[in-house]
Amino acid sequence: MIIRRLEKKDIDAAKALWRYAFESQEPFCSWYFDEVLVPENLVGIFIENDLAACLQLNPYRLWLNGNSFDTSYVVGVITNPAYRHRGLTKELMTAAMIEMNHKGHGVSILMPFDTSFYSTYGWELCYSQLRYEIPMDMLKSFGHSQGNFVSVNARDHWDALQSIYTAHLKKYHGYIQRSPRDWEVLVQDLRHDGGYSYLLIDDTGSPAGYIFYFLKDGILNVRELAYISHWAKKSLIHFIYRHKSQVSKAVWPAPVGDMDFLFLRDTIKPLHTNIIRVLPFMAGRVINVKKALETCRYSKDISLSFSLEISDTYCPWNNGIFSVVIQDCIPSVQKMKGVQPDLSCNINTFSRLFFGAVNLDQALFMEEALLHTPEHLASLGKIFQQRNNFINEYF
């Protein structure tokens, strides 16, 4: 058995595995493997020259705790059916974590097919989304018909898309900081899958919002909706409503905490009409505790020192006690011996705390963490706060 990064010569085998397990629809599959994937970002297990298992480590920049993080998005974890039930997933995930640490990626994200499967390896659910399912008639009174809509071209409209995206997410946490290439891939992916993308321009000629969506089986399914004002949101909702002769309902994602359901027409009797659900979306993991903490930037009113004990089955460099000193917004982290920890937890809990999926009080209440020095509760609570996380990337 050999574990290594893939090379260009291995891509056809990786593509065959992907087609077997996931998405074989063209032209998406060929486009993705020919133009998006970089062989060096794939890790595989080879048995007698056969690609027995592989995964992708797609690079992004993630906005977390006041700074940008280089991160790997783990995608397409696949084992050849001829080699399943041999423990290869464990070997593959372990190799991936070593590779991410080698790349200097302090954190990782992963979209789990089951929220518990990857927790064995340290990834825990850190992002959820609201999912609106609204009959078209319920949208009539919410929106208004203002502004102009133009079809998106990522290369021509990158600045506009980026300005809207940044403004829309400024109060959220954990999102991808998209590059021009990221926007190009997103728009191309949408079109390969038969989707549409429009940019909203206000009366002054300034970009105010955008919508990416699909029309299928009587449903307008929004991939992404972003806006810089309430006026722009109402115009985008009215744009959706204009499709009432083509579809029966609209579906769109929103951050947890979104309050649009308060302003949409609904019924209570005989039945509720609108459906708003909270759906699991993305898991997060801290790959390197020291690297992750030292990349953070905190507010000037936080100045403290504490000791943190971490247990991590798959990343041995994380095991032990860390001394953390935060001064002038910047943390300094050193591994220590013979020191009593102020806070102890495993990497799963620390990942949730670090991503802001839970706060310290919640972790302590759930008995997922142990605070040895209760007098540190208030100060540590400033570090490990619950955040409003949102992310909308699919590969």
HUSULQUI-V72720 format. One record per residue. RES is the residue in three letters. SS is DSSP state (hx for helix, st for strand, lp for the rest). PHI is phi in radians with two decimals (NA if undefined). OMEGA is omega as a letter, one per 20 degrees, with the letter a starting at -180 (none if undefined). Layout:
res: (RES;RES)
ss: (SS;SS)
phi: (PHI;PHI)
omega: (OMEGA;OMEGA)
//
This chain:
res: (MET;ILE;ILE;ARG;ARG;LEU;GLU;LYS;LYS;ASP;ILE;ASP;ALA;ALA;LYS;ALA;LEU;TRP;ARG;TYR;ALA;PHE;GLU;SER;GLN;GLU;PRO;PHE;CYS;SER;TRP;TYR;PHE;ASP;GLU;VAL;LEU;VAL;PRO;GLU;ASN;LEU;VAL;GLY;ILE;PHE;ILE;GLU;ASN;ASP;LEU;ALA;ALA;CYS;LEU;GLN;LEU;ASN;PRO;TYR;ARG;LEU;TRP;LEU;ASN;GLY;ASN;SER;PHE;ASP;THR;SER;TYR;VAL;VAL;GLY;VAL;ILE;THR;ASN;PRO;ALA;TYR;ARG;HIS;ARG;GLY;LEU;THR;LYS;GLU;LEU;MET;THR;ALA;ALA;MET;ILE;GLU;MET;ASN;HIS;LYS;GLY;HIS;GLY;VAL;SER;ILE;LEU;MET;PRO;PHE;ASP;THR;SER;PHE;TYR;SER;THR;TYR;GLY;TRP;GLU;LEU;CYS;TYR;SER;GLN;LEU;ARG;TYR;GLU;ILE;PRO;MET;ASP;MET;LEU;LYS;SER;PHE;GLY;HIS;SER;GLN;GLY;ASN;PHE;VAL;SER;VAL;ASN;ALA;ARG;ASP;HIS;TRP;ASP;ALA;LEU;GLN;SER;ILE;TYR;THR;ALA;HIS;LEU;LYS;LYS;TYR;HIS;GLY;TYR;ILE;GLN;ARG;SER;PRO;ARG;ASP;TRP;GLU;VAL;LEU;VAL;GLN;ASP;LEU;ARG;HIS;ASP;GLY;GLY;TYR;SER;TYR;LEU;LEU;ILE;ASP;ASP;THR;GLY;SER;PRO;ALA;GLY;TYR;ILE;PHE;TYR;PHE;LEU;LYS;ASP;GLY;ILE;LEU;ASN;VAL;ARG;GLU;LEU;ALA;TYR;ILE;SER;HIS;TRP;ALA;LYS;LYS;SER;LEU;ILE;HIS;PHE;ILE;TYR;ARG;HIS;LYS;SER;GLN;VAL;SER;LYS;ALA;VAL;TRP;PRO;ALA;PRO;VAL;GLY;ASP;MET;ASP;PHE;LEU;PHE;LEU;ARG;ASP;THR;ILE;LYS;PRO;LEU;HIS;THR;ASN;ILE;ILE;ARG;VAL;LEU;PRO;PHE;MET;ALA;GLY;ARG;VAL;ILE;ASN;VAL;LYS;LYS;ALA;LEU;GLU;THR;CYS;ARG;TYR;SER;LYS;ASP;ILE;SER;LEU;SER;PHE;SER;LEU;GLU;ILE;SER;ASP;THR;TYR;CYS;PRO;TRP;ASN;ASN;GLY;ILE;PHE;SER;VAL;VAL;ILE;GLN;ASP;CYS;ILE;PRO;SER;VAL;GLN;LYS;MET;LYS;GLY;VAL;GLN;PRO;ASP;LEU;SER;CYS;ASN;ILE;ASN;THR;PHE;SER;ARG;LEU;PHE;PHE;GLY;ALA;VAL;ASN;LEU;ASP;GLN;ALA;LEU;PHE;MET;GLU;GLU;ALA;LEU;LEU;HIS;THR;PRO;GLU;HIS;LEU;ALA;SER;LEU;GLY;LYS;ILE;PHE;GLN;GLN;ARG;ASN;ASN;PHE;ILE;ASN;GLU;TYR;PHE)
ss: (lp;st;st;st;st;lp;lp;hx;hx;hx;hx;hx;hx;hx;hx;hx;hx;hx;hx;hx;hx;lp;lp;lp;lp;lp;lp;hx;hx;hx;hx;hx;hx;hx;hx;hx;lp;lp;hx;hx;hx;st;st;st;st;st;st;lp;lp;st;st;st;st;st;st;st;st;st;st;st;st;st;st;st;lp;lp;st;st;st;st;st;st;st;st;st;st;st;st;st;lp;hx;hx;hx;lp;lp;lp;lp;hx;hx;hx;hx;hx;hx;hx;hx;hx;hx;hx;hx;hx;hx;hx;hx;lp;lp;lp;st;st;st;st;lp;lp;lp;lp;lp;lp;hx;hx;hx;hx;hx;lp;lp;st;st;st;st;st;st;st;st;st;st;st;st;hx;hx;hx;hx;lp;lp;lp;lp;lp;lp;lp;lp;st;st;st;st;lp;lp;hx;hx;hx;hx;hx;hx;hx;hx;hx;hx;hx;hx;hx;hx;hx;lp;lp;lp;lp;st;lp;lp;st;lp;lp;lp;hx;hx;hx;hx;hx;hx;hx;hx;hx;hx;hx;hx;hx;lp;lp;lp;st;st;st;st;st;st;lp;lp;lp;lp;lp;st;st;st;st;st;st;st;st;st;st;lp;lp;st;st;st;st;st;st;st;st;st;lp;lp;hx;hx;hx;hx;hx;hx;hx;hx;hx;hx;hx;hx;lp;lp;lp;lp;lp;lp;lp;st;st;st;st;st;st;st;lp;lp;lp;lp;hx;hx;hx;lp;lp;lp;lp;lp;lp;lp;lp;lp;lp;lp;lp;st;st;st;st;st;st;st;st;st;st;st;st;lp;lp;hx;hx;hx;hx;hx;hx;hx;lp;st;lp;lp;lp;lp;lp;lp;st;st;st;st;st;st;st;st;lp;lp;lp;lp;hx;hx;hx;lp;st;st;st;st;st;st;st;st;lp;lp;st;st;st;st;st;st;st;lp;lp;lp;lp;lp;lp;st;st;st;st;hx;hx;hx;hx;hx;hx;hx;hx;hx;lp;lp;lp;lp;hx;hx;hx;hx;hx;hx;lp;lp;lp;st;st;st;lp;lp;hx;hx;hx;hx;hx;hx;hx;hx;hx;hx;lp;lp;lp;lp;lp;st;lp;lp;lp;lp;lp;lp)
phi: (NA;-2.15;-1.99;-2.79;-1.17;-1.37;-2.05;-0.97;-1.17;-1.62;-1.10;-1.06;-1.18;-1.14;-1.13;-1.12;-1.11;-1.03;-1.09;-1.18;-1.65;-2.22;-1.91;-1.89;-1.17;-1.81;-1.56;-0.98;-1.05;-1.15;-1.02;-1.10;-1.36;-1.48;-2.07;-1.82;-1.21;-1.97;-0.90;-1.16;-1.63;-1.92;-2.04;-2.36;-1.92;-1.97;-2.15;0.86;1.24;-1.60;-1.36;-1.48;-2.81;-2.77;-2.64;-1.98;-2.05;-1.34;-1.44;-2.51;-2.01;-2.01;-1.63;-2.43;0.81;1.43;-2.74;-1.58;-2.08;-1.21;-2.45;-1.90;-1.66;-1.37;-2.34;1.14;-1.32;-2.34;-2.11;-0.97;-0.98;-1.22;-2.12;-1.28;1.12;-2.08;1.37;-1.24;-1.07;-1.06;-1.11;-1.20;-1.14;-1.11;-1.10;-1.12;-1.16;-1.11;-1.12;-1.11;-1.12;-1.09;-1.33;1.41;-1.53;-1.31;-2.38;-2.50;-2.17;-2.78;-1.64;-1.44;-1.30;-2.47;-1.15;-1.76;-1.07;-1.51;-1.13;-0.96;-1.73;1.84;-1.49;-2.19;-1.02;-2.18;-2.33;-2.25;-2.33;-1.39;-2.19;-1.52;-2.23;-2.20;-1.04;-1.02;-1.06;-1.32;-1.68;-0.99;-1.58;-1.50;-1.67;-2.56;-1.65;-2.47;1.48;-2.10;-1.98;-2.23;-1.15;-1.41;-2.10;-0.99;-1.20;-1.38;-1.95;-1.01;-1.05;-1.17;-1.04;-1.13;-1.13;-1.19;-1.01;-1.12;-1.15;-1.13;-1.77;-1.10;-1.73;-1.91;-2.44;1.43;-1.56;-1.36;-1.55;-1.32;-1.69;-0.96;-1.16;-1.06;-1.16;-1.09;-1.13;-1.07;-1.20;-1.12;-1.04;-1.02;-1.24;-1.08;-1.66;1.45;-1.62;-2.31;-2.49;-2.34;-1.88;-1.63;-1.99;-1.43;-1.21;-1.59;1.53;-1.68;-1.18;-2.20;-3.11;-2.63;-2.49;-2.02;-2.74;-2.20;-2.05;-2.75;0.93;1.31;-2.25;-1.64;-1.83;-1.45;-1.39;-2.74;-2.37;-2.48;-2.75;-1.85;-2.75;-1.15;-1.01;-1.14;-1.03;-1.12;-1.18;-1.17;-1.13;-1.17;-1.01;-1.09;-1.08;-1.06;-1.62;-1.11;-1.41;-1.79;-2.35;-1.71;-2.67;-2.09;-2.24;-2.59;-1.58;-2.69;-1.12;-1.05;1.80;-1.07;-1.99;-1.05;-1.08;-1.22;-1.93;-1.52;-1.09;-2.59;-2.20;-2.00;-2.11;-1.30;-2.51;-1.19;-1.66;-1.40;-2.12;-2.20;-2.10;-1.72;-2.05;-1.13;-2.33;-2.38;-1.78;-2.27;-2.57;-1.48;-1.49;-2.38;-1.05;-1.07;-1.05;-1.10;-1.13;-1.27;-1.45;-1.18;-2.30;-1.89;-1.21;-1.15;-1.43;-1.76;-2.48;-2.81;-2.35;-2.72;-2.02;-2.22;-1.84;-2.12;-2.05;-2.54;-1.18;-1.79;-2.15;-1.06;-1.15;-1.57;-1.25;2.27;-1.95;-1.96;-1.61;-2.06;-2.13;-1.94;-2.56;0.95;1.38;-1.96;-1.44;-2.11;-2.24;-2.37;-1.35;-2.26;-2.18;1.24;-1.97;-1.42;-1.30;-1.46;-2.44;-2.21;-2.89;-1.55;-1.17;-1.08;-1.17;-1.07;-1.10;-1.14;-1.14;-1.16;-1.34;1.40;-1.17;-2.36;-1.74;-1.12;-1.01;-1.17;-1.10;-1.19;-1.09;-1.40;1.02;-1.63;-2.41;-2.20;-1.72;-1.46;-2.16;-0.99;-1.18;-1.56;-1.01;-1.12;-1.22;-1.19;-1.10;-1.27;-1.45;-1.83;-1.76;-1.30;-2.02;-1.63;-1.46;-2.64;-2.62;-2.51;-1.75;-2.04;-2.87)
omega: (r;r;a;r;r;r;a;a;a;a;r;r;r;r;r;r;r;a;a;a;a;a;r;a;r;j;a;a;a;r;a;a;a;a;a;a;r;a;a;r;r;r;a;r;a;r;a;r;r;r;a;a;r;r;a;r;a;a;r;r;a;r;a;r;r;a;r;r;r;a;r;r;a;a;r;r;a;r;r;a;r;a;a;a;r;r;a;r;r;r;a;a;r;r;r;r;r;r;r;r;r;r;a;r;a;a;r;r;a;r;a;r;r;a;a;a;a;r;r;a;r;r;r;r;a;a;r;r;r;r;r;r;a;r;a;a;a;a;a;a;a;a;r;a;r;a;a;a;r;r;a;r;a;a;a;a;a;a;a;r;a;a;r;a;a;r;a;a;a;r;a;a;r;a;r;r;a;r;r;r;r;r;r;r;a;a;r;r;r;a;r;a;r;a;a;r;a;r;r;r;a;a;r;a;a;r;a;a;r;r;r;a;r;r;a;r;r;a;r;a;a;r;r;a;a;a;a;a;r;r;a;r;a;r;r;r;r;r;r;a;r;a;a;r;a;a;a;r;r;r;r;r;r;r;r;a;r;a;a;a;r;a;r;r;r;r;r;r;i;r;r;a;a;r;r;a;r;a;r;a;a;r;r;r;r;a;a;a;a;a;a;a;a;r;a;r;a;a;a;a;r;r;a;r;r;r;a;r;a;r;a;a;a;r;a;r;r;a;r;a;a;r;a;r;r;a;a;r;a;r;r;a;r;r;a;r;r;r;r;a;r;a;r;r;r;a;r;a;r;r;r;r;a;r;a;r;r;r;a;r;a;r;r;r;r;a;r;r;a;r;a;a;a;a;r;a;a;a;r;r;r;r;a;r;r;a;r;a;r;r;a;r;a;r;none)
//
